[in-house]
Amino acid sequence: MATTEDRRETDSGIEVKPVYTEEDVAGLELELPGEFPFTRGPYADMYRGRPWTIRQYAGFASAEETNTRFRYLLERGQHGLSVAFDLPTQLGYDSDDERAVGEVGRTGVAIDSLADMELLFDRIPLGEVSTSMTINAPASLLLLLYELVGEAQGVPGERLRGTVQNDILKEYIARGNYIFPPRPSMRLTTDLFAYCAERLPNWNTISISGYHIREAGSTAVQELAFTLANGIAYCQAAVDAGLSPDEFGERLSFFFNAHNHFFQEVAKFRAARRLWARIMRERFGVANQKAQALRFHAQTGGSTLTAQQPENNVARVTVQALAAICGGAQSIHTNAFDEALALPSERSVRIALRTQQILAHEAGGTDTADPLGGGFFIEELTNELEQRARELIEHVDELGGAVAAVEQGFVQQEIEQAAFAHTQQVEAGEKVIVGVNRYAEVQSEEIELHRLDPEAERRQLERTAHVRAERNAGEAETALERVRETARGEANVLPPMREALRARCTVGEICNVLREEFGLYDAQHT
């Protein structure tokens, strides 16, 4: 046992001993990869059969500029696309809304209408790439726009592949980019499940996100527990809506953070698969192994990047990406080293992309499944994380489930306390951040940062105005009224929203109709 002075802990309070032996994993029985409960990976041959997808997140300013970045990445070996949307789009406001002033294209691409989506994927064959879209409150609308672009390219729905995040619960918990109250938002989520089952069978209908929970300051255990608790809530809502977990379970995916503690992160990913497999089988009676096996995307930790000595972030990102690989991620995004300062430049994006390629082709990242499986330390950490996360999930259950726990503020408070404790430890020097509270030095070298085109917002406003001027006003108004009527009832709201988008209604106009029918969520008065 370590002395008090030499005590080491992970951020979840798990004590790390000086040495681990077989006594720590007595009775350990490891299944093969691809076998229940999938601790070692969802597929038997893992990366030997198919390497992880390199999916670099991108989006800024206008659809034209983001399209140029997408094609730049694809030409340099990226396998799939990942779309970042600006704040007005995430909140269901058009670019010409007075609340969008100064935010258009700042943190992602602005998408107001079908015209923008057509430009975003110009000369990109949607039948040949998979696309992930990080969008939640208006997720249905962005997916429908993608489907309409596919139709225009002659690509049927069954050939479209990708993921829409569609995880509204973590917005109430960690990010704040919600529109409607939780319960009508859950209706939109499950309506999307049902719609894709019928029209886009190969689309992943949700990416249940722990990433933003961790970015908000949670521990690894909290990230794991609250993410899976949200997953339980989505599954229950889908079951209550009459959907089969053996069917929709195949199209669920998860999104985790790859943080700095390499060994804890590997163990966290392994524990996540084991926990979820048992949840699906024991809670929901799922017999389909494809619906039991958790698949996930990992992104390296944005909150771990430092503005001081930003070159150090290359090392951080490499360690985090390797943890995701050793933990069995299905797709990975590596952050650019300059993201604590600005949107990534082409140079920093290329370095981030090459980092994954080096790990795949030079570091042996694709050689074997679960390379650390059976290690005393990894297996004990996996067990410990699983047990602590299970206990926290049980507490969420006692509160009435994830939706009730969010409405009561429990999840938010737990994360806030963890974030505060972390900040105190950093400020006291108890947690070392290299280049920040230890080994700091005056920054001498300037880094060339990405600059947004100041004319991009003007062009976006002009295009949206042109869409409204050129469309058939009567058709647009009729289409919006059908959305309103459906929202008031119980039918799936996606088909009328698709037709409204086809009639060149904007994202903001449709969201305004839903705001009037569903109301707005105010965290200060719940």
C-alpha positions as CSV (number, residue, x, y, z in Angstrom):
1,M,0.0,0.0,0.0
2,A,1.3,3.5,-0.9
3,T,2.0,5.9,2.0
4,T,-0.2,8.9,2.4
5,E,2.6,11.1,0.9
6,D,2.8,8.9,-2.1
7,R,-0.9,8.4,-2.7
8,R,-1.9,8.4,-6.4
9,E,-5.5,8.6,-7.6
10,T,-7.3,8.9,-10.9
11,D,-9.8,11.8,-11.2
12,S,-12.5,9.4,-10.1
13,G,-10.8,8.9,-6.7
14,I,-9.6,5.4,-7.6
15,E,-6.4,4.7,-5.8
16,V,-3.5,3.6,-8.0
17,K,-1.3,1.1,-6.2
18,P,2.5,0.9,-6.9
19,V,2.2,-2.5,-8.3
20,Y,-0.6,-4.9,-9.5
21,T,-0.4,-8.7,-9.4
22,E,-2.6,-11.6,-10.3
23,E,-4.2,-11.3,-6.9
24,D,-5.9,-8.1,-8.1
25,V,-7.7,-10.0,-10.9
26,A,-8.3,-13.4,-9.2
27,G,-10.8,-15.4,-11.1
28,L,-10.6,-13.2,-14.2
29,E,-12.2,-14.8,-17.2
30,L,-11.8,-12.8,-20.4
31,E,-14.1,-13.5,-23.3
32,L,-12.8,-13.1,-26.9
33,P,-13.4,-9.9,-28.8
34,G,-16.9,-9.9,-30.4
35,E,-18.4,-12.0,-27.6
36,F,-20.7,-10.9,-24.9
37,P,-20.2,-8.7,-22.9
38,F,-17.8,-7.3,-25.4
39,T,-15.2,-6.0,-22.9
40,R,-12.5,-6.6,-25.5
41,G,-14.3,-5.1,-28.4
42,P,-17.5,-5.3,-30.4
43,Y,-15.9,-7.3,-33.3
44,A,-13.9,-10.5,-33.4
45,D,-11.1,-9.1,-35.5
46,M,-11.3,-5.5,-34.5
47,Y,-8.9,-3.3,-36.5
48,R,-7.5,-6.3,-38.4
49,G,-10.8,-6.5,-40.2
50,R,-11.4,-2.8,-40.5
51,P,-9.4,0.1,-39.1
52,W,-11.1,2.8,-37.1
53,T,-12.6,5.6,-39.1
54,I,-10.6,8.8,-39.1
55,R,-13.3,11.3,-38.8
56,Q,-12.0,14.9,-38.3
57,Y,-14.5,17.4,-37.0
58,A,-14.8,20.5,-39.2
59,G,-17.1,23.4,-39.9
60,F,-16.8,27.2,-39.9
61,A,-18.2,30.3,-41.6
62,S,-20.1,29.4,-44.8
63,A,-21.1,26.2,-46.5
64,E,-18.7,27.0,-49.3
65,E,-15.7,27.3,-47.0
66,T,-16.5,24.2,-45.0
67,N,-17.0,22.2,-48.3
68,T,-13.4,23.3,-49.2
69,R,-12.1,22.0,-45.9
70,F,-14.0,18.7,-46.2
71,R,-12.5,18.1,-49.7
72,Y,-9.1,19.0,-48.3
73,L,-9.4,16.4,-45.6
74,L,-10.8,13.7,-47.9
75,E,-8.0,14.2,-50.4
76,R,-5.4,13.6,-47.6
77,G,-6.8,10.3,-46.4
78,Q,-9.7,11.1,-44.1
79,H,-12.3,8.3,-44.2
80,G,-15.5,10.1,-43.1
81,L,-16.9,13.6,-42.5
82,S,-17.9,15.2,-39.2
83,V,-19.9,18.4,-39.3
84,A,-19.7,21.2,-36.8
85,F,-22.6,23.7,-36.8
86,D,-22.6,27.2,-35.6
87,L,-24.5,28.3,-32.5
88,P,-27.5,29.8,-34.3
89,T,-28.0,26.5,-36.2
90,Q,-27.6,24.5,-33.0
91,L,-30.3,26.6,-31.3
92,G,-32.7,26.6,-34.3
93,Y,-32.3,30.2,-35.4
94,D,-31.7,31.4,-38.9
95,S,-28.6,33.5,-39.6
96,D,-30.7,36.6,-40.1
97,D,-32.4,36.3,-36.7
98,E,-31.5,39.2,-34.5
99,R,-30.3,36.7,-31.8
100,A,-27.7,35.3,-34.3
101,V,-25.8,38.6,-34.8
102,G,-22.1,38.1,-34.4
103,E,-22.4,34.3,-34.1
104,V,-23.0,33.3,-37.7
105,G,-20.3,30.8,-38.7
106,R,-18.2,31.3,-35.6
107,T,-18.1,27.9,-34.0
108,G,-19.2,25.9,-37.0
109,V,-21.0,26.1,-40.4
110,A,-24.3,28.1,-40.7
111,I,-27.1,26.0,-42.2
112,D,-30.4,27.8,-42.7
113,S,-32.0,25.9,-45.6
114,L,-31.7,23.2,-48.3
115,A,-29.6,25.7,-50.4
116,D,-26.9,25.7,-47.7
117,M,-26.9,21.9,-47.3
118,E,-26.5,21.5,-51.1
119,L,-23.4,23.8,-51.1
120,L,-22.0,22.0,-48.0
121,F,-21.9,18.7,-49.8
122,D,-21.2,19.9,-53.3
123,R,-19.0,17.4,-55.2
124,I,-19.0,15.1,-52.3
125,P,-20.7,11.7,-53.2
126,L,-22.9,10.9,-50.2
127,G,-23.2,7.3,-51.3
128,E,-19.4,6.8,-50.8
129,V,-18.7,8.7,-47.5
130,S,-20.2,8.4,-44.0
131,T,-21.1,11.6,-42.3
132,S,-21.4,12.5,-38.6
133,M,-23.4,15.6,-37.7
134,T,-23.0,17.1,-34.2
135,I,-26.4,18.5,-33.8
136,N,-29.0,17.9,-31.1
137,A,-32.1,20.1,-30.6
138,P,-32.8,20.5,-34.4
139,A,-31.1,17.1,-35.2
140,S,-34.2,15.9,-37.2
141,L,-34.1,18.9,-39.5
142,L,-30.4,18.5,-40.4
143,L,-30.8,14.8,-41.0
144,L,-33.7,15.5,-43.3
145,L,-31.7,18.1,-45.2
146,Y,-28.9,15.5,-45.7
147,E,-31.5,13.0,-47.0
148,L,-32.8,15.6,-49.4
149,V,-29.3,16.3,-50.7
150,G,-28.8,12.5,-51.1
151,E,-32.0,12.3,-53.1
152,A,-30.8,15.1,-55.4
153,Q,-27.6,13.2,-56.0
154,G,-29.6,10.0,-56.8
155,V,-28.5,8.3,-53.6
156,P,-31.4,6.3,-51.9
157,G,-31.9,6.4,-48.2
158,E,-30.7,2.9,-47.6
159,R,-27.2,3.9,-49.0
160,L,-26.7,6.8,-46.7
161,R,-24.3,6.1,-43.8
162,G,-23.4,8.1,-40.8
163,T,-24.6,9.4,-37.4
164,V,-26.6,12.3,-36.1
165,Q,-25.8,13.1,-32.5
166,N,-29.5,13.7,-31.5
167,D,-28.6,13.5,-27.8
168,I,-30.6,16.2,-26.1
169,L,-30.3,15.1,-22.5
170,K,-26.6,16.0,-22.4
171,E,-27.5,19.5,-23.6
172,Y,-29.5,20.0,-20.4
173,I,-26.6,18.5,-18.4
174,A,-23.5,20.0,-19.9
175,R,-23.8,22.3,-22.9
176,G,-27.0,24.3,-22.7
177,N,-27.9,24.2,-26.4
178,Y,-31.4,23.0,-25.9
179,I,-34.6,24.5,-27.3
180,F,-37.7,22.7,-26.0
181,P,-38.4,21.0,-22.7
182,P,-37.1,17.5,-22.1
183,R,-40.2,15.5,-22.8
184,P,-41.2,17.0,-26.3
185,S,-37.4,16.8,-27.1
186,M,-37.5,13.1,-26.3
187,R,-40.5,12.7,-28.7
188,L,-38.4,14.2,-31.5
189,T,-35.5,11.8,-30.6
190,T,-37.8,8.7,-30.9
191,D,-39.6,10.1,-33.9
192,L,-36.2,10.2,-35.6
193,F,-35.5,6.5,-34.5
194,A,-38.8,5.4,-36.2
195,Y,-38.2,7.5,-39.3
196,C,-34.7,6.1,-39.9
197,A,-35.9,2.5,-39.3
198,E,-38.2,3.0,-42.2
199,R,-36.2,5.2,-44.6
200,L,-32.5,5.3,-43.6
201,P,-31.8,1.8,-42.2
202,N,-28.0,2.1,-42.1
203,W,-28.0,5.5,-40.3
204,N,-27.0,5.6,-36.6
205,T,-29.9,7.5,-35.1
206,I,-28.1,8.8,-32.0
207,S,-24.7,9.3,-30.6
208,I,-25.1,9.2,-26.9
209,S,-22.5,11.6,-25.7
210,G,-20.3,11.5,-22.7
211,Y,-17.8,13.8,-24.4
212,H,-19.5,17.0,-23.4
213,I,-20.2,15.7,-19.9
214,R,-16.4,15.2,-19.4
215,E,-15.7,18.6,-21.0
216,A,-18.0,20.2,-18.4
217,G,-15.7,18.9,-15.7
218,S,-17.0,15.4,-14.8
219,T,-14.8,12.5,-13.6
220,A,-14.4,9.4,-15.8
221,V,-16.9,7.5,-13.6
222,Q,-19.5,10.3,-14.0
223,E,-18.9,10.4,-17.7
224,L,-19.5,6.7,-17.9
225,A,-22.5,6.5,-15.6
226,F,-24.4,9.6,-16.8
227,T,-23.9,8.7,-20.5
228,L,-25.2,5.2,-20.0
229,A,-28.1,6.5,-17.8
230,N,-29.0,8.8,-20.7
231,G,-28.8,5.8,-23.0
232,I,-31.2,3.9,-20.8
233,A,-33.7,6.8,-21.0
234,Y,-33.5,6.9,-24.8
235,C,-34.1,3.1,-25.0
236,Q,-37.0,3.3,-22.6
237,A,-38.6,6.2,-24.6
238,A,-38.2,4.2,-27.8
239,V,-39.7,1.1,-26.2
240,D,-42.6,3.2,-24.9
241,A,-43.1,4.5,-28.4
242,G,-43.5,0.9,-29.7
243,L,-40.1,0.3,-31.1
244,S,-38.1,-2.9,-30.7
245,P,-34.8,-2.7,-28.8
246,D,-33.5,-5.6,-30.8
247,E,-33.9,-3.5,-33.9
248,F,-33.2,0.1,-32.9
249,G,-30.3,-1.1,-30.6
250,E,-28.2,-1.8,-33.6
251,R,-28.3,1.8,-34.7
252,L,-27.3,3.3,-31.3
253,S,-23.8,4.7,-31.0
254,F,-21.9,6.4,-28.2
255,F,-19.4,9.3,-28.1
256,F,-16.8,9.4,-25.4
257,N,-13.9,11.7,-24.4
258,A,-10.3,10.5,-24.6
259,H,-8.7,12.2,-21.7
260,N,-5.1,12.4,-20.3
261,H,-4.9,9.4,-17.9
262,F,-4.0,6.8,-20.5
263,F,-4.7,3.7,-18.5
264,Q,-8.0,5.0,-16.9
265,E,-9.3,5.9,-20.4
266,V,-8.6,2.5,-21.8
267,A,-10.3,0.9,-18.8
268,K,-13.3,3.3,-19.2
269,F,-13.9,2.3,-22.8
270,R,-13.8,-1.4,-21.9
271,A,-16.1,-0.9,-18.9
272,A,-18.5,1.0,-21.0
273,R,-19.0,-2.0,-23.4
274,R,-19.4,-4.4,-20.6
275,L,-21.9,-2.3,-18.7
276,W,-24.0,-1.5,-21.8
277,A,-24.2,-5.1,-23.0
278,R,-25.6,-6.2,-19.6
279,I,-28.0,-3.2,-19.6
280,M,-29.4,-4.1,-23.0
281,R,-29.7,-7.8,-22.1
282,E,-31.0,-7.6,-18.6
283,R,-33.1,-4.4,-18.7
284,F,-34.5,-4.5,-22.2
285,G,-34.3,-8.3,-22.9
286,V,-32.2,-7.8,-26.0
287,A,-31.1,-11.0,-27.6
288,N,-29.6,-9.6,-30.8
289,Q,-25.8,-9.3,-30.2
290,K,-25.4,-6.4,-32.6
291,A,-27.9,-4.5,-30.4
292,Q,-26.0,-5.4,-27.2
293,A,-22.5,-4.4,-28.5
294,L,-21.6,-0.7,-27.7
295,R,-19.9,1.1,-30.5
296,F,-18.4,4.5,-30.0
297,H,-16.6,7.5,-31.5
298,A,-13.9,9.1,-29.4
299,Q,-12.6,12.6,-29.5
300,T,-9.5,13.8,-27.7
301,G,-10.1,16.1,-24.8
302,G,-10.7,19.7,-25.8
303,S,-10.6,20.9,-22.2
304,T,-7.1,19.4,-21.8
305,L,-5.7,21.7,-24.5
306,T,-3.7,24.7,-23.2
307,A,-3.2,28.1,-24.8
308,Q,0.2,28.2,-23.0
309,Q,2.9,26.3,-24.9
310,P,0.3,25.0,-27.4
311,E,2.9,22.6,-29.1
312,N,2.5,20.5,-26.0
313,N,-1.0,19.7,-27.1
314,V,0.4,17.5,-29.9
315,A,1.8,15.1,-27.2
316,R,-1.5,15.2,-25.2
317,V,-3.6,14.4,-28.3
318,T,-1.3,11.5,-29.3
319,V,-1.6,9.9,-25.9
320,Q,-5.3,10.4,-25.8
321,A,-5.8,9.0,-29.3
322,L,-3.7,5.9,-28.4
323,A,-5.9,5.4,-25.4
324,A,-9.0,5.4,-27.7
325,I,-7.3,2.9,-30.0
326,C,-6.3,0.6,-27.2
327,G,-9.8,0.9,-25.8
328,G,-11.3,-0.1,-29.2
329,A,-13.0,3.0,-30.7
330,Q,-14.8,2.7,-34.0
331,S,-13.9,6.2,-35.1
332,I,-11.6,8.9,-33.7
333,H,-11.2,12.7,-34.0
334,T,-7.9,14.1,-33.0
335,N,-7.9,17.8,-31.9
336,A,-5.6,20.3,-33.5
337,F,-2.9,21.8,-31.2
338,D,-4.1,25.4,-31.7
339,E,-7.7,24.9,-30.7
340,A,-7.3,26.6,-27.3
341,L,-6.6,29.7,-29.3
342,A,-8.8,29.6,-32.4
343,L,-10.5,27.4,-34.9
344,P,-7.8,25.0,-36.3
345,S,-5.7,26.1,-39.2
346,E,-5.0,23.8,-42.2
347,R,-1.5,23.2,-40.9
348,S,-2.8,22.1,-37.4
349,V,-5.5,20.0,-38.9
350,R,-3.0,18.2,-41.1
351,I,-0.8,17.4,-38.0
352,A,-3.9,16.1,-36.2
353,L,-4.8,13.9,-39.2
354,R,-1.2,12.6,-39.6
355,T,-1.2,11.7,-35.8
356,Q,-3.9,9.1,-36.4
357,Q,-2.2,7.8,-39.5
358,I,1.1,7.4,-37.7
359,L,-0.6,5.5,-34.9
360,A,-2.3,3.3,-37.5
361,H,0.6,2.6,-39.8
362,E,3.8,3.1,-37.8
363,A,2.8,2.4,-34.1
364,G,1.1,-0.9,-34.6
365,G,-2.3,0.5,-33.7
366,T,-4.2,-1.9,-36.0
367,D,-2.2,-5.1,-35.2
368,T,-4.3,-6.8,-32.5
369,A,-7.6,-6.6,-30.6
370,D,-7.5,-5.3,-27.0
371,P,-3.7,-5.1,-26.7
372,L,-3.8,-4.3,-23.0
373,G,-6.4,-6.9,-22.1
374,G,-5.3,-9.3,-19.3
375,G,-3.0,-6.7,-17.8
376,F,-3.4,-6.7,-14.0
377,F,-3.7,-2.9,-13.8
378,I,-6.0,-2.5,-16.8
379,E,-8.3,-5.3,-15.6
380,E,-8.6,-4.0,-12.1
381,L,-9.2,-0.5,-13.3
382,T,-11.9,-1.8,-15.7
383,N,-13.6,-3.6,-12.8
384,E,-13.4,-0.6,-10.5
385,L,-14.8,1.8,-13.1
386,E,-17.6,-0.6,-13.9
387,Q,-18.6,-1.0,-10.2
388,R,-18.5,2.7,-9.4
389,A,-20.5,3.6,-12.6
390,R,-23.1,1.0,-11.9
391,E,-23.6,2.4,-8.4
392,L,-24.1,5.9,-9.8
393,I,-26.5,4.6,-12.5
394,E,-28.5,2.9,-9.7
395,H,-28.8,6.2,-7.9
396,V,-30.1,7.9,-11.1
397,D,-32.7,5.1,-11.2
398,E,-33.7,5.8,-7.7
399,L,-34.4,9.5,-8.7
400,G,-36.7,8.2,-11.5
401,G,-34.2,7.9,-14.4
402,A,-32.1,10.3,-16.4
403,V,-34.8,12.7,-17.4
404,A,-36.1,13.1,-13.8
405,A,-32.5,13.4,-12.6
406,V,-31.8,16.2,-15.0
407,E,-35.1,18.0,-14.1
408,Q,-34.1,17.8,-10.5
409,G,-30.6,19.2,-11.2
410,F,-28.8,16.2,-9.7
411,V,-26.6,15.4,-12.6
412,Q,-25.6,19.1,-13.2
413,Q,-24.7,19.5,-9.5
414,E,-22.6,16.4,-9.4
415,I,-20.6,17.6,-12.5
416,E,-20.2,21.1,-11.1
417,Q,-18.8,19.8,-7.8
418,A,-16.3,17.6,-9.7
419,A,-15.2,20.6,-11.9
420,F,-14.8,22.8,-8.9
421,A,-12.6,20.2,-7.1
422,H,-10.4,19.8,-10.2
423,T,-9.9,23.6,-10.5
424,Q,-9.0,23.9,-6.9
425,Q,-6.4,21.1,-7.3
426,V,-4.9,22.7,-10.4
427,E,-4.7,26.1,-8.7
428,A,-3.0,24.6,-5.6
429,G,-0.5,22.8,-7.8
430,E,-1.8,19.4,-6.6
431,K,-2.6,18.5,-10.3
432,V,0.2,19.3,-12.7
433,I,-0.6,20.9,-16.0
434,V,2.7,21.0,-17.9
435,G,3.4,24.5,-19.2
436,V,0.6,26.0,-17.0
437,N,1.3,25.5,-13.3
438,R,4.6,23.8,-13.8
439,Y,7.4,24.2,-16.4
440,A,5.8,27.5,-17.4
441,E,7.7,30.0,-19.5
442,V,7.1,33.1,-21.5
443,Q,5.7,32.3,-25.0
444,S,8.1,33.7,-27.6
445,E,7.0,32.1,-30.9
446,E,3.8,33.3,-32.5
447,I,1.6,30.7,-34.1
448,E,-0.3,31.5,-37.3
449,L,-4.0,31.1,-36.5
450,H,-7.0,30.5,-38.7
451,R,-8.9,33.7,-39.6
452,L,-12.6,33.8,-40.6
453,D,-13.6,35.6,-43.7
454,P,-15.3,38.8,-42.5
455,E,-17.6,38.7,-45.6
456,A,-18.9,35.2,-44.8
457,E,-21.8,36.4,-42.6
458,R,-23.0,38.9,-45.2
459,R,-23.0,36.2,-48.0
460,Q,-25.0,33.9,-45.7
461,L,-27.6,36.5,-45.0
462,E,-28.0,37.2,-48.7
463,R,-28.4,33.6,-49.5
464,T,-31.1,33.0,-46.9
465,A,-32.9,36.1,-48.1
466,H,-32.7,34.8,-51.7
467,V,-34.2,31.5,-50.6
468,R,-37.2,33.2,-49.1
469,A,-37.7,35.5,-52.1
470,E,-37.5,32.7,-54.7
471,R,-39.6,30.0,-53.1
472,N,-43.4,29.5,-53.5
473,A,-44.7,31.4,-50.5
474,G,-48.0,29.6,-50.5
475,E,-46.4,26.1,-50.5
476,A,-44.1,27.1,-47.7
477,E,-46.9,28.4,-45.5
478,T,-49.0,25.3,-46.1
479,A,-46.0,23.1,-45.3
480,L,-45.4,24.9,-42.0
481,E,-49.0,24.6,-41.0
482,R,-48.8,20.8,-41.6
483,V,-45.8,20.7,-39.2
484,R,-47.9,22.6,-36.6
485,E,-50.9,20.2,-36.9
486,T,-48.6,17.2,-36.6
487,A,-46.8,18.6,-33.5
488,R,-50.2,19.0,-31.8
489,G,-51.0,15.4,-32.3
490,E,-49.0,12.1,-31.8
491,A,-47.9,11.3,-35.3
492,N,-44.3,11.3,-36.4
493,V,-43.4,14.9,-37.0
494,L,-40.4,14.2,-39.4
495,P,-42.4,13.6,-42.7
496,P,-44.1,17.0,-42.6
497,M,-40.8,18.6,-41.6
498,R,-39.1,17.0,-44.6
499,E,-41.8,18.4,-47.0
500,A,-41.4,21.8,-45.4
501,L,-37.7,21.8,-46.0
502,R,-38.3,20.6,-49.6
503,A,-40.6,23.7,-49.9
504,R,-37.5,25.8,-48.9
505,C,-38.8,26.6,-45.5
506,T,-35.8,27.4,-43.2
507,V,-34.6,25.6,-40.1
508,G,-35.5,28.7,-38.0
509,E,-39.0,28.9,-39.4
510,I,-39.8,25.3,-38.6
511,C,-38.2,25.5,-35.1
512,N,-40.3,28.6,-34.4
513,V,-43.5,26.6,-35.1
514,L,-42.2,23.9,-32.7
515,R,-41.4,26.6,-30.1
516,E,-44.9,27.8,-30.3
517,E,-46.3,24.3,-29.8
518,F,-43.8,22.7,-27.4
519,G,-42.7,25.7,-25.5
520,L,-39.1,26.7,-24.5
521,Y,-37.0,25.2,-21.7
522,D,-35.8,27.6,-19.0
523,A,-33.3,26.0,-16.7
524,Q,-33.7,28.9,-14.2
525,H,-37.4,28.2,-13.7
526,T,-37.7,24.4,-13.6
